């Protein structure tokens, strides 16, 4: 009977150890995925800002309607000639 109990104990330890290891692997994968998503968002934000700056330089006034995970925004960008003469004086 002790032989069976020892085998069951070692099997239980192996199962619990395997579950713990798989939990650690899943947590590591989630962490790496989260980092990659943040890098992508950052790169997209830089590309978007660069593109918007180029658009604003070419036109007098640009109205941008943005919807993303952060919410909804309406942004008005005025180019170099966007201000009135009264504002400049």
Buried (B, 14 or more C-beta within 10 A) or exposed (E): EEEEEEEEEEEEEEEEEEEEEEEEEEEEEEEEEEEEEEEEEEEEEEEEEEEBEEEBEEBEEBEEEEEEEEEEEEEEBBBEEBEEEEEEE
